[in-house]
């Protein structure tokens, strides 16, 4: 059986450090910063969202081992950027600013996303 190849969008609307809200899935409604974006799989790891229990073996750092809670990846389609002005989830647009550089902006307020 052949593994299905995931197609990723040409340009992502979110990047590391952005504040996002989870709009679907078990963690729906939670907000957090993006810790990592996994381009190949079209997923992202969000701080405090989609927590899973990972069983770890004892090692030098943790002599007892045990169960560790950590964030798991979420599909980017289930995330929405939070508007810097209003604090509500918003869609993202792209436009050229005064300097001619392509920047992201919030569709709700028109505010530029840093």
Residue pairs with C-beta under 8 A, 6 or more apart in sequence:
6 40
6 41
6 42
8 39
8 40
8 42
9 42
9 76
11 94
12 37
12 39
12 76
13 76
13 81
13 91
13 92
13 104
14 20
14 34
14 37
14 44
14 76
14 79
14 81
14 92
15 34
15 37
16 34
16 35
16 36
16 37
17 33
17 34
18 33
18 34
18 81
18 113
19 31
19 32
19 33
19 81
19 82
19 84
20 31
20 32
20 33
20 34
20 44
20 46
20 79
20 80
20 81
20 82
21 29
21 30
21 31
21 79
21 80
21 81
21 82
21 89
22 28
22 29
22 30
22 31
22 46
22 49
22 50
22 74
22 78
22 79
23 78
23 79
23 80
23 89
24 77
24 78
25 50
25 74
25 75
25 78
26 50
27 46
27 49
27 50
27 51
27 74
30 46
30 48
30 49
31 82
32 46
32 47
32 48
32 49
33 46
33 47
34 44
34 45
34 46
34 47
34 79
35 45
35 46
35 47
35 71
36 44
36 45
37 43
37 44
37 76
38 44
38 45
38 73
41 73
42 75
42 76
42 77
43 73
43 74
43 75
43 76
44 73
44 74
44 76
44 79
45 71
45 72
45 73
45 74
46 71
46 74
46 79
47 71
48 71
49 71
49 74
50 71
50 72
50 73
50 74
51 69
51 70
51 71
51 72
52 69
52 70
52 71
52 72
53 67
53 68
53 69
54 67
54 68
54 69
54 70
55 65
55 66
55 67
55 68
56 62
56 65
56 66
56 67
56 68
57 65
58 64
58 65
59 65
80 89
80 90
80 91
81 89
81 90
81 91
81 92
81 106
81 113
82 88
82 89
82 90
83 89
83 90
83 106
83 108
83 109
83 111
84 106
84 109
84 111
84 113
84 114
85 106
85 108
85 109
85 111
86 108
86 109
88 108
90 106
90 107
90 108
90 109
91 106
91 107
91 108
92 104
92 105
92 106
92 107
92 113
93 104
93 105
93 106
93 107
94 102
94 103
94 104
94 105
95 102
95 103
95 105
96 102
96 103
97 103
97 112
103 112
103 113
104 112
104 113
105 111
105 112
105 113
106 113
